[in-house]
Amino acid sequence: MAGDIKAHPALLSIYASRLPGLHKRDGSYWAKCIFHSENTPSLNIGKDEHGQWVFHCFGCGAGGDTIAFVEKVDKISFAKAKKIVEQATGGNWEETKKKSDETFSKLELENTKELKRYDLKEYAKFEIALYESKEAKDWLFTERGIQYETARKLHFGYCPDISCLNKTPRSEIQDISGNGWVITPAIEKDQVVCIEARSMARKEFARKTGMNNKVLFGIDFISWDEPVYVVEGHFDQAIMIQAGFRSVSLSSSSQKLTPEQRDILMSASVIILAGDNDGGSGTAAMIKLWNELQERTYRLVWPKEMKDANETFLKTCNRDVEVFKELIENLTLNAYANPIPGVKSIQDILKHDDSEKAEDRPDRFRFGISAIDRMTNILPGSVIYISATQTSTGKTQFTLQETLQAARKNDEIVLNYQTEMQDTEIGEIVTANLLAKERNEICREDRIDAAKKLKDCCYYIGNNPNLNTANEVLDLIEAGVRRVGATVVVLDHIHFICRNEKDEIKAQSQAMQRIKRMSQRFMLKFFVVGQPRKPGQKTQGKPIDIYDAKGSESIVSDSDVVFYLHRDVIKNVTEETADNLSPEVQFRCMKGRNRGKGSAFCKLFFLGKIATFREVSNAEPPKTNSEFDF
C-alpha cells in the first residue's frame, strides 16, 4: 500500500469507530486501551516520522500501523484488514459519476444564458472599502467574531449602499439600503462569479443580479490531503477558516449542489457536513447530502442548543479560537465514530418540523393543477404510483408536465428515467407544453423560446437500452440521484424494466421494495408509472379499482399515493379525430397516506396536440378550444 494512503486523513475514522471516548488533548489523540484494562487513557493515535497513522499504548506496549490495528481489533487476517483500510480511503464516486453521466442529461433545449463574471481587480473596490471602514470591520468582529485578517483572506468587501450592487433594490430592503452592507464573494480561478451582501442593520441579504446564484463558496480551499467542512453561511465558513480548518459554504439549506460541485467536493480526502443544527430544513439537507455522497463523508453535530459554527464559537467557546479548534477536532472524532446515515434519536424525530402542517411544508411536492394539489400531501420519502385505465391515456405526459412544473416553479431537481420515449420526443412534448403550440409545428425558434422558460430548471432525462434487469436500472437511478442530488425521481415505467425477468411478479415486488427504501434514504418523491391489468369484457373501457394495477400487489401496497387516470373510449372514430379516447379525463386519488383538504376526484381536459392537461370544473362540461382538433 502506498505511503500516502497510510497517511490519509480518513484513516482517523477507523480509530474513532473502534475506540470509545477517543479525544484530542494537547495536540494528540488519546483513548483507553482496548487491549488491556486501565482507568486512564494511555493509547495514543498519531503520525510517525513518515506522516503515516500509527497507534501506541504506553501501558501494554501494543502498537503498529492502521492495518495492524484493524487486524488486531477486528481479529481478522492481514488481507481483510488491508481491504478495510483501502475502502476507508477510496470509494466509487468516479464510477457513480461515469454511470450517471453516460445516461442522464440535463433538459436544455438551447443554451441562451451567459452569466456575469468580474476580475478580482474590478472587485477590489469593495475590499478597499472594507479596509477603510472601521464601522464594517467592527461589525464583523463584534457581531460575528471575525477578525479583519480572516475577512481579507476571504476577499470580504463593503458597500455603504446596496445600490452599488443593484440600482433598484427590492422593496423589502429599501428602508435599509443605505445602512451598510458586508460583501461576500464566490471566487473561481481568480474570477468573482457571485457577489452576496449582508445588511449590517438587520438580517437581510441581497445578490448582484445576472451572476451565478448556484455557487459553492470557497472551492479554492478544498485540498486532497485535508478534511473539508461544509457549512451553511459565509460567516460560519469564515469562523472555520479562522480556526485553521478548510471550509466551503452553501448560501442556505435550500441550495442544491450541482453535479460539478459534487465532483469538486469529492476531491477532498474527507468531507465533514457541518451545516445548521436546527432540527428542521438545515438538518434534513445535511442528512440528504450525507446519504448521497456516502464515501468518506461524515456529519458533525453541534453542541446542544447551538445552531451552527458561528454561534458555537461565540457562545460555547467564548470567542477563543484555540478552544473552538479543539472542540471542532473532538466533534469531528464523534462524527467519525458515527458513520451510518439514518440513525437518529426519537428526540431528533420529534424536533423535525413537528409544528408545521404537512400542507405547509416547503419540501412537499406541489402540483400545478390545484385540484390535484389539494388531494394529498406528498412529502420526501414517498412513492407515488400513477396508472390509467388503458395505454395511451397520457400518464407519461401528465407526469412530465407536473414534474417539469415542480422543477421550474418549486426548485425541485428531477431525474426522469424513460424506458420508451426518446430525447427528441420528450423535447417536442416539453416545447409544446411550455408554449401551448401544436407538436407538429414546432421549429428551432420555438425550442429557444421554450429554453428561456426553463431558465435554471434542473431536469435530467435518461435511458439505457442495454440494461436487462430491474436492479440494473435501479442501480443506475441511484447513481443519478447521488450525482445530481435529485429530490424527485420518475420511473416510466416499472413493468418495462421487469419484462426480461424470469419471474416478473417477484421482480416487481423486489423493485418496489427497493424503490421505497431509496425514497426514504435519499428523501425523494419517487413517481412510478405503470400499466393496468388487461381488462375483462365487462370492465373494458371503464374506470378501474385500486387493485387493478398490473402485476405484483406490492406495487400498490408499497406506494404511499396511488393516482389513476381514465378516459372513455370514443366509439365512432372519424378521420378528423386525432385520438380514439375522449379528451375528458377522470382523475382519482385511490390511496393517500397523508390526505389533503380537497376531493379525491377531479376532471381534467387533455389537449393532446400541445401535450397539456388542464383542470376543468366538475360541475360543467369541459370547454374546447376551436383551434385544436380531437
Buried (B, 14 or more C-beta within 10 A) or exposed (E): EEEEBBBBBBBBBBBBBBBEEBBBEEEEBBBBBBBEEBEEBBBBBEEEEEEBBBBBBBBEEBBEBBBBBBBBBEEBEEEEBBBBBEBBBBBBBEEBBEBBBEBBEEBEBBEEEEEEBBEEEEBBEBBEBBBEBEEBBEBBBEEBBBBBEBBBEBBBBBBBEBEBBBEEBEEEBEEBBBBBBBBBBBBBEEBBBBBBBBBBBEEBBBBBEEBBBBBBBBBBBBEEEBBBBBBBBBBBBBBBBBBEBBBBBBBBBEBBBBBEBBBBBBBBBBBBBBBBBBBBBBBBBBBBBBBBBBBBBBBBBBEEEBBBBBBBBBEBBEEBBEBBBBBBBBBBBBBBBBBEBEEEEEEEEEBBBEEEEBBEBEBBBBBBBEBBBBBBBBBBBBBBBBBBBBEEBBBBBBBBBBBBBBBBEBBBBBBBBBBEBEEEEBBBBBBBBBBBBBBEEBEEEBBBBBBEBBEEBBBBBBBBEEBEBBBBBBBBBBBBBBBBBBBBBBBBBBBBBBEEBEEBBBBBBBBBEBBBEBBBBBBBBBBBBBBBBEBEEEBEEEBBEBEBBBBBEBBBBBBBBBBBBBBBEBEEEEEEEEBEBBBBBBBBBBBBEBBBEBEBEBBBBBBBBBBBBBBBEEEEEBEEEEEBEB
